[in-house]
Structures are given as structure tokens and as C-alpha cells.
Amino acid sequence: MALRVALGLLIAGICPVVLCQSDGTLRRDTEVHEDLNNGTQMDSLTLASINTDFAFSLYKELALKNPNKNVVFSPLSISAALAILSLGARSKTLEEILGGLKFSLTETPEADIHRGFGHLLHMLTQPGDQVNISIGSMMFVEKRLQILAEFKEKARALYQAEASTADFQQPHEAIKNINDYVSKQTQGKIKELISDLDVRTVMVLVNYIYFKGKWKMPFDPDNTFEAKFYLGKRRTVRVPMMEIEDLTTPYFRDEDLSCSVVELKYTGNASTLFILPDQGRMQQVEASLQPETLRKWKDSLRPRMIDELYMPKFSISSDYSLENILPQLGIREVFSTQADLSGITGAKDLRVSQVVHKAVLDVAETGTEAAAATGVKFTLMSAKLDPFILSFDRPFLMIIFDTNTQTPLFLAKITNPKR
């Protein structure tokens, strides 16, 4: 049997977020994305729905393996890395990877899947002066390893994935080069993506995503106060709680799933859905996460005045070894000696040994800009009847979207803002 050498798949996601007021709802655009090359089409809603299906399937596995823990990851970063990997996969290995990403080769030709992804990444990385989304990939290739020109060219053309030589015989130096690259691309937020390498590693594929959004109406830092966050019926932690009053924002009360859904929008083409299950209903909501549920929430959002909205200020991070998770989604062969990644080197001598994903999520009141202003607020001196108060003082979910393409960029469950 041929010697199997290892390919590492390393994925990083960072999302610093600053909360704001929203004045619009998530648009369910029906724009059709023209294929970059030959006119084949995959509409944005179909691709967004498939990506959402993968995101929720992976979320359920991560939540299952990490009960009562915070969950944060970028489904787009993971799916883009796997899609690049699939360019070099063949036979059952290819079918498993694309099937795990929720694509059906009987319904969508492989070439259309890659072109759809390529166009999506092209749209997401268009320069903008408001929302900052940066996505990219780098292949670190052992200098003695010959990879096929066709694989390199497709990875570059469709996914903007570049190739760089590395000396994996000098593991400390290789690790430093990879970590320095990721740190630079994520603005220093993820400093150590990897700490060690398989001795047989000959190639590492890194994908990163960096997102920074400023909210339309920032929370006033002077109004932030210490409050209780309920971890369960009896356990609480003290957290900095942000407050905003008289907020008109898209809202939906889902009585079927016993949860409240609020949309807060960034300046630019991005938005976040916050899902607050009633006490004890988190598992019911998690079990119901699927594209149809999300579609219902988006279609049902209506502007609503919220007299007082309370949101914890927090910074959470995650670190996952996905080679133990992805087999639950049907992606198995690529980790075994049966792997067929012959589209990368021309020989069946590669398998994936490691899939590492790290993500960081920051939520705070203001952006990085400094400004001064004086505001005087006048209010009527009459008591409000039955004020509507919404307090995120117990575990909740977050889904951060690019609103142009309806693509989920980050998914998170905050069970404890202090961790």
C-alpha cells in the first residue's frame, strides 16, 4: 500500500461586532448570480439555503458535543475550505465532501457548485466603506511536493486560493509561518491557529474570514451596567449589560417554538438575527433549526417598538477539531487510507489528518472610532402602559448574515458571556 501523507485543513474565523439599531429587515433577494465563465446560473437563494442547511447541521453536532458551552463558528469559512479540498477529490471522497456540504451532484453539476461558490466569495469580498468582510485561502505546500497545475489554477480562479511553499521538515518554522499568516489576516485576533503538525504533513490549507460591523445606533457606554445572566434556573453570573431604549427594529414572536427573534442591522450589507428562547426552550429551538425555520423568521419580521432592549457585552472564542465532527455529516473517507485526493498530486497518496477551526466573537457598544457629541433627550412625563422589555439575560443564539447574498457568516450560541 502506498504511503499516506497528511494534508492539514485549518480554518479561522474572527468577528468583532458592535451593536446598533436596525431600521430595515433582512432582504430575501432573488438576484441570480451569473456564472463567471459560461453563463451557468445558481441563484443566490438556492446557494444561501444550501449553505444554511450545512451551517445548521454542523451547529447541531457542535452543540451536541459541547452541551452547555458557548458555540461560535463560521460555516462559510469551513464550507469554502472543504469546497477547495473537493477540487482535488475524486470518486466517493468527492461525493462525501459535497454531500456533507448539502450539495447533490444529481441536481447540481460539480462545476456549477464551484462557480456558485466562486461568485459568492467574489461578491462578499467587494470593497466597501462600511462592513469589512475579508475572506481568503492559502495553501502551504511542502517544497518537495509536486501539486498539479490544474488544481492550483482552479483553486486560484474560483476561490482566490494562493499557494506558498513551506518546509515541513522544520515544523516549528512551518507552524510559525502559518500562524503569522493567519494572525495578519485576522487583524491579530487569532494568533495561534495551530500548535503542532503531523510528522507526515506535506500540505496545509488555511481559510480565514474576518468580519467587522458597526451598528447603526450604538449603545451608550454610560448606560452599561452590571446585571445577572441566568445560566439555568438557579445559576447566574454577573455580566456587563448594555441597554438601549425606544428601539424600533424588526421583531417576530414565534409562538410555535417559544422564542423571540430580533434583527439588528449594521451600517452596510450585514445584519444579525438574535434568537431568544423562552426559559428551558433552547433545545426545542436548536432541534428546529433548518432553512425553512430561518425563512419563516425572516418573512415574519415586522418593525416593532421595543421600549427597553438589554444585551450582554461579551467576547467569546472557540477551538474545534472537526476531523471528529465532519464524519457525523457523512464526510469520512477523506480522513482514511481510502481517501482519493488524486486531483491534487495525481496520485492517491494524500489524506486529511486535521481540520482545525478557531473563531472569536466580540460584541460591544461602540466601534473603534472616537467621537464626541452632546444629546439632550426629551420625554413625555406620562407612564407607559405595558412597556415592551426584551432582555437577553439567558442563553440565546446569533446568526450574522451578509444581506446581499443571505449567506450566514457566523453562528453562535451564548450560554455564558463570561467564558
Secondary structure per residue as TSV (DSSP state, phi and psi in degrees):
chain	resnum	aa	ss	phi	psi
A	1	M	-	360.0	138.9
A	2	A	-	-66.1	148.6
A	3	L	-	-65.6	131.4
A	4	R	-	-96.5	119.4
A	5	V	E	-103.5	162.3
A	6	A	E	-100.6	145.3
A	7	L	E	-119.3	123.0
A	8	G	E	-94.8	140.4
A	9	L	E	-120.3	108.2
A	10	L	E	-118.9	132.6
A	11	I	E	-132.4	133.7
A	12	A	E	-128.7	143.5
A	13	G	E	-139.7	135.1
A	14	I	E	-136.0	134.2
A	15	C	E	-140.8	90.6
A	16	P	E	-79.3	130.0
A	17	V	E	-128.1	141.5
A	18	V	E	-124.3	127.5
A	19	L	-	-76.6	148.9
A	20	C	-	-148.9	177.6
A	21	Q	-	-90.3	145.5
A	22	S	-	-109.2	144.6
A	23	D	-	-127.9	12.2
A	24	G	S	-146.1	166.0
A	25	T	-	-106.1	162.0
A	26	L	-	-60.3	124.1
A	27	R	-	-86.4	132.4
A	28	R	-	-97.8	75.2
A	29	D	-	-62.1	143.8
A	30	T	-	-108.6	20.8
A	31	E	-	-56.9	136.4
A	32	V	E	-96.2	129.2
A	33	H	E	-86.0	115.5
A	34	E	E	-68.8	137.1
A	35	D	-	-61.7	141.3
A	36	L	T	-65.4	-23.0
A	37	N	T	-114.7	-50.9
A	38	N	T	-132.8	19.4
A	39	G	-	88.4	-1.9
A	40	T	-	-65.2	149.3
A	41	Q	E	-126.9	142.0
A	42	M	E	-136.2	114.4
A	43	D	E	-71.1	153.5
A	44	S	H	-63.1	-34.6
A	45	L	H	-68.0	-36.8
A	46	T	H	-64.2	-47.9
A	47	L	H	-64.0	-41.4
A	48	A	H	-63.2	-39.7
A	49	S	H	-66.3	-41.0
A	50	I	H	-65.3	-44.6
A	51	N	H	-63.4	-36.1
A	52	T	H	-67.8	-39.5
A	53	D	H	-59.2	-45.9
A	54	F	H	-63.3	-44.0
A	55	A	H	-58.6	-46.1
A	56	F	H	-70.8	-37.4
A	57	S	H	-62.5	-43.9
A	58	L	H	-68.2	-39.1
A	59	Y	H	-57.4	-44.7
A	60	K	H	-62.2	-38.5
A	61	E	H	-66.9	-43.5
A	62	L	H	-65.6	-41.1
A	63	A	H	-67.2	-35.7
A	64	L	H	-65.6	-40.8
A	65	K	H	-82.7	-12.6
A	66	N	S	-130.0	58.0
A	67	P	T	-62.1	141.0
A	68	N	T	63.3	17.3
A	69	K	S	-114.7	157.5
A	70	N	-	-63.8	144.5
A	71	V	E	-126.7	129.2
A	72	V	E	-149.3	130.4
A	73	F	E	-159.7	163.8
A	74	S	-	-108.0	104.0
A	75	P	H	-62.3	-32.5
A	76	L	H	-67.5	-41.4
A	77	S	H	-61.8	-43.1
A	78	I	H	-68.0	-45.3
A	79	S	H	-68.2	-35.4
A	80	A	H	-65.2	-42.3
A	81	A	H	-63.2	-42.9
A	82	L	H	-67.7	-35.5
A	83	A	H	-65.8	-40.0
A	84	I	H	-61.7	-44.8
A	85	L	H	-57.9	-39.2
A	86	S	H	-66.2	-21.1
A	87	L	H	-57.8	-30.3
A	88	G	T	-101.8	3.2
A	89	A	-	-91.4	154.7
A	90	R	-	-136.6	160.9
A	91	S	H	55.4	-134.6
A	92	K	H	-64.7	-34.0
A	93	T	H	-59.4	-44.1
A	94	L	H	-63.7	-47.7
A	95	E	H	-60.2	-39.8
A	96	E	H	-66.9	-42.2
A	97	I	H	-64.3	-50.4
A	98	L	H	-68.4	-34.9
A	99	G	H	-65.5	-40.0
A	100	G	H	-63.1	-30.9
A	101	L	T	-81.3	2.6
A	102	K	T	78.3	21.1
A	103	F	-	-95.6	148.1
A	104	S	-	-115.5	118.4
A	105	L	T	-68.4	-19.5
A	106	T	T	-76.0	-24.2
A	107	E	T	-97.9	-34.1
A	108	T	S	-131.5	118.9
A	109	P	-	-58.8	148.4
A	110	E	H	-56.1	-41.7
A	111	A	H	-60.5	-37.5
A	112	D	H	-68.6	-34.3
A	113	I	H	-61.4	-48.3
A	114	H	H	-66.2	-39.3
A	115	R	H	-67.2	-37.5
A	116	G	H	-62.1	-45.7
A	117	F	H	-61.5	-45.6
A	118	G	H	-58.9	-43.3
A	119	H	H	-68.4	-38.9
A	120	L	H	-60.2	-48.6
A	121	L	H	-63.6	-36.4
A	122	H	H	-61.6	-43.6
A	123	M	H	-67.6	-40.8
A	124	L	H	-68.0	-29.5
A	125	T	T	-98.2	13.9
A	126	Q	S	-65.0	134.7
A	127	P	-	-63.2	137.6
A	128	G	-	-139.4	156.1
A	129	D	S	-96.9	6.4
A	130	Q	S	-121.6	-68.0
A	131	V	S	-90.0	132.9
A	132	N	E	-104.0	107.7
A	133	I	E	-119.8	121.2
A	134	S	E	-125.9	122.1
A	135	I	E	-131.5	138.3
A	136	G	E	-165.9	168.8
A	137	S	E	-138.6	147.8
A	138	M	E	-139.0	133.4
A	139	M	E	-103.2	115.2
A	140	F	E	-92.6	113.8
A	141	V	E	-114.0	129.3
A	142	E	E	-52.3	130.6
A	143	K	T	-62.0	-19.7
A	144	R	T	-90.3	-5.8
A	145	L	-	-92.1	128.7
A	146	Q	-	-96.2	116.3
A	147	I	-	-106.1	151.3
A	148	L	-	-66.2	139.1
A	149	A	H	-60.6	-37.3
A	150	E	H	-62.1	-41.4
A	151	F	H	-64.3	-46.0
A	152	K	H	-60.5	-43.2
A	153	E	H	-67.0	-42.9
A	154	K	H	-65.8	-42.1
A	155	A	H	-61.2	-39.0
A	156	R	H	-72.6	-45.6
A	157	A	H	-68.2	-40.5
A	158	L	H	-92.0	-34.1
A	159	Y	H	-121.3	8.3
A	160	Q	-	51.0	32.1
A	161	A	E	-87.8	120.3
A	162	E	E	-95.3	164.2
A	163	A	E	-119.6	141.6
A	164	S	E	-138.2	139.5
A	165	T	E	-80.7	149.2
A	166	A	E	-143.4	155.7
A	167	D	-	-108.4	94.2
A	168	F	T	-76.8	-4.0
A	169	Q	T	-73.7	-16.7
A	170	Q	S	-113.2	76.7
A	171	P	H	-59.3	-38.5
A	172	H	H	-63.5	-41.0
A	173	E	H	-67.7	-41.4
A	174	A	H	-64.2	-44.2
A	175	I	H	-60.7	-43.9
A	176	K	H	-62.3	-42.8
A	177	N	H	-61.7	-43.1
A	178	I	H	-66.4	-47.3
A	179	N	H	-65.2	-37.0
A	180	D	H	-63.9	-40.9
A	181	Y	H	-61.6	-48.0
A	182	V	H	-65.2	-41.9
A	183	S	H	-59.4	-43.3
A	184	K	H	-64.6	-43.6
A	185	Q	H	-71.7	-24.1
A	186	T	T	-105.5	25.0
A	187	Q	T	55.8	34.2
A	188	G	T	80.0	4.2
A	189	K	S	-77.0	-33.4
A	190	I	-	-116.1	100.8
A	191	K	-	-89.9	-30.0
A	192	E	-	-134.4	87.4
A	193	L	S	-70.4	-39.4
A	194	I	-	-130.2	150.3
A	195	S	S	-115.3	-20.6
A	196	D	-	-150.7	167.5
A	197	L	-	-132.2	145.0
A	198	D	-	-58.7	137.5
A	199	V	T	-61.5	-21.6
A	200	R	T	-96.9	7.9
A	201	T	E	-62.4	130.9
A	202	V	E	-123.7	-7.5
A	203	M	E	-158.1	137.8
A	204	V	E	-127.7	125.8
A	205	L	E	-104.8	120.0
A	206	V	E	-111.5	134.2
A	207	N	E	-125.7	137.9
A	208	Y	E	-130.4	156.0
A	209	I	E	-140.3	133.7
A	210	Y	E	-125.3	131.1
A	211	F	E	-133.5	133.6
A	212	K	E	-138.7	123.4
A	213	G	B	-128.6	142.4
A	214	K	-	-108.3	133.1
A	215	W	B	-79.3	149.9
A	216	K	S	-64.7	-39.9
A	217	M	S	-125.6	103.3
A	218	P	-	-67.1	150.5
A	219	F	-	-66.7	143.3
A	220	D	-	-78.9	117.4
A	221	P	G	-56.3	-27.5
A	222	D	G	-66.9	-19.3
A	223	N	G	-92.5	-5.6
A	224	T	-	-71.2	133.8
A	225	F	E	-140.9	165.2
A	226	E	E	-83.9	132.7
A	227	A	E	-146.5	169.5
A	228	K	E	-83.6	139.6
A	229	F	E	-118.3	125.7
A	230	Y	E	-88.8	111.7
A	231	L	S	-76.8	-27.5
A	232	G	S	-164.0	-160.2
A	233	K	S	-66.2	-34.8
A	234	R	S	-117.4	-22.2
A	235	R	-	-94.9	134.8
A	236	T	E	-134.6	158.7
A	237	V	E	-129.6	155.3
A	238	R	E	-91.5	129.4
A	239	V	E	-133.6	155.2
A	240	P	E	-70.8	122.3
A	241	M	E	-110.7	122.6
A	242	M	E	-87.3	153.6
A	243	E	E	-138.3	141.1
A	244	I	E	-139.6	140.8
A	245	E	E	-112.3	155.4
A	246	D	E	51.6	53.0
A	247	L	E	-97.5	121.4
A	248	T	E	-100.1	116.5
A	249	T	E	-152.1	153.6
A	250	P	E	-58.8	133.5
A	251	Y	E	-146.3	147.8
A	252	F	E	-147.0	131.5
A	253	R	E	-99.8	111.7
A	254	D	E	-92.0	98.2
A	255	E	T	-70.3	-31.1
A	256	D	T	-63.0	-40.0
A	257	L	T	-102.4	3.2
A	258	S	T	53.9	55.1
A	259	C	E	-148.4	158.9
A	260	S	E	-109.1	139.4
A	261	V	E	-121.7	125.4
A	262	V	E	-125.6	136.8
A	263	E	E	-107.0	129.3
A	264	L	E	-119.3	132.6
A	265	K	E	-110.1	142.6
A	266	Y	B	-85.9	163.8
A	267	T	S	-71.4	124.6
A	268	G	S	106.4	-166.5
A	269	N	S	-94.3	59.9
A	270	A	E	-151.3	156.0
A	271	S	E	-158.4	156.0
A	272	T	E	-126.5	135.1
A	273	L	E	-96.1	128.5
A	274	F	E	-106.8	124.7
A	275	I	E	-113.7	118.2
A	276	L	E	-112.5	98.7
A	277	P	E	-69.6	149.8
A	278	D	-	-61.8	160.5
A	279	Q	T	-52.0	125.7
A	280	G	T	82.1	5.3
A	281	R	-	-109.6	7.4
A	282	M	H	-58.1	-47.2
A	283	Q	H	-62.4	-35.7
A	284	Q	H	-64.1	-43.3
A	285	V	H	-66.2	-44.5
A	286	E	H	-59.1	-42.6
A	287	A	H	-64.3	-24.7
A	288	S	T	-94.0	0.5
A	289	L	-	-68.3	113.2
A	290	Q	S	-158.4	164.7
A	291	P	H	-53.9	-36.0
A	292	E	H	-65.5	-38.1
A	293	T	H	-63.3	-46.0
A	294	L	H	-62.5	-40.7
A	295	R	H	-61.4	-41.9
A	296	K	H	-62.8	-44.1
A	297	W	H	-61.7	-46.5
A	298	K	H	-62.1	-44.3
A	299	D	H	-69.4	-20.9
A	300	S	H	-96.4	-8.0
A	301	L	-	-63.0	133.0
A	302	R	E	-137.4	143.7
A	303	P	E	-57.2	134.8
A	304	R	E	-144.0	137.6
A	305	M	E	-78.4	122.7
A	306	I	E	-109.0	115.8
A	307	D	E	-64.3	-41.4
A	308	E	E	-143.5	124.6
A	309	L	E	-117.4	128.4
A	310	Y	E	-117.2	131.3
A	311	M	E	-139.6	129.5
A	312	P	E	-69.4	146.5
A	313	K	-	-91.8	128.4
A	314	F	E	-155.6	164.6
A	315	S	E	-138.9	119.3
A	316	I	E	-126.8	159.8
A	317	S	E	-142.9	164.1
A	318	S	E	-140.1	161.5
A	319	D	E	-150.9	109.2
A	320	Y	E	-121.2	143.4
A	321	S	E	-102.8	99.1
A	322	L	G	-79.3	-9.5
A	323	E	G	-64.8	-16.3
A	324	N	G	-94.1	-10.8
A	325	I	T	-105.5	-43.7
A	326	L	G	-60.8	-31.9
A	327	P	G	-58.4	-26.0
A	328	Q	G	-68.0	-20.4
A	329	L	G	-97.1	7.1
A	330	G	T	96.8	-0.2
A	331	I	-	-93.1	94.1
A	332	R	-	-120.5	-47.8
A	333	E	G	-61.8	-32.5
A	334	V	G	-63.4	-19.5
A	335	F	G	-93.6	-1.5
A	336	S	S	-110.1	176.6
A	337	T	T	-73.5	-6.9
A	338	Q	T	-87.4	-2.6
A	339	A	-	-56.0	137.1
A	340	D	-	-118.9	93.1
A	341	L	-	-113.2	38.4
A	342	S	H	-67.9	-13.4
A	343	G	H	-73.6	-8.7
A	344	I	H	-91.0	-47.5
A	345	T	H	-115.8	-13.2
A	346	G	S	93.1	-6.0
A	347	A	S	-131.8	155.3
A	348	K	S	-87.0	63.4
A	349	D	-	-122.0	11.4
A	350	L	E	-118.2	145.5
A	351	R	E	-142.4	159.9
A	352	V	E	-88.3	127.0
A	353	S	E	-101.0	-24.5
A	354	Q	E	-149.6	133.5
A	355	V	E	-130.2	102.2
A	356	V	E	-104.8	133.4
A	357	H	E	-130.0	126.9
A	358	K	E	-124.8	141.5
A	359	A	E	-142.6	149.9
A	360	V	E	-131.7	138.7
A	361	L	E	-134.0	120.6
A	362	D	E	-115.6	131.6
A	363	V	E	-126.9	123.1
A	364	A	E	-145.9	-175.3
A	365	E	S	-81.4	-43.4
A	366	T	S	-128.7	171.9
A	367	G	-	-87.9	-162.4
A	368	T	S	-90.2	-3.7
A	369	E	-	-80.4	147.5
A	370	A	-	-105.5	134.0
A	371	A	-	-152.7	158.5
A	372	A	-	-130.3	139.9
A	373	A	-	-156.9	154.4
A	374	T	-	-118.5	128.6
A	375	G	-	-126.0	136.0
A	376	V	-	-116.9	121.2
A	377	K	-	-104.5	127.0
A	378	F	-	-104.1	133.6
A	379	T	-	-130.8	150.6
A	380	L	-	-69.7	142.4
A	381	M	S	-89.8	45.0
A	382	S	S	-123.4	141.5
A	383	A	-	-69.6	139.7
A	384	K	-	-77.6	140.7
A	385	L	S	-84.9	125.1
A	386	D	S	46.0	65.2
A	387	P	-	-60.3	143.0
A	388	F	-	-91.8	111.5
A	389	I	E	-115.6	129.6
A	390	L	E	-123.7	116.1
A	391	S	E	-120.9	119.9
A	392	F	-	-85.6	65.9
A	393	D	-	-107.7	21.4
A	394	R	S	-150.9	170.6
A	395	P	-	-52.9	137.8
A	396	F	E	-146.1	168.8
A	397	L	E	-112.3	153.2
A	398	M	E	-134.0	137.7
A	399	I	E	-130.4	116.8
A	400	I	E	-99.4	126.3
A	401	F	E	-118.0	149.7
A	402	D	E	-87.5	119.4
A	403	T	T	-77.7	-20.7
A	404	N	T	-66.9	-41.4
A	405	T	T	-108.4	-4.5
A	406	Q	T	61.4	24.6
A	407	T	E	-86.8	126.9
A	408	P	E	-72.8	121.3
A	409	L	E	-91.2	-39.5
A	410	F	E	-140.7	145.3
A	411	L	E	-124.7	139.8
A	412	A	E	-148.3	148.3
A	413	K	E	-122.7	122.3
A	414	I	E	-102.7	103.6
A	415	T	S	-97.5	-24.7
A	416	N	-	-151.6	102.6
A	417	P	T	-64.6	-13.6
A	418	K	T	-86.0	-12.2
A	419	R	-	-83.3	360.0
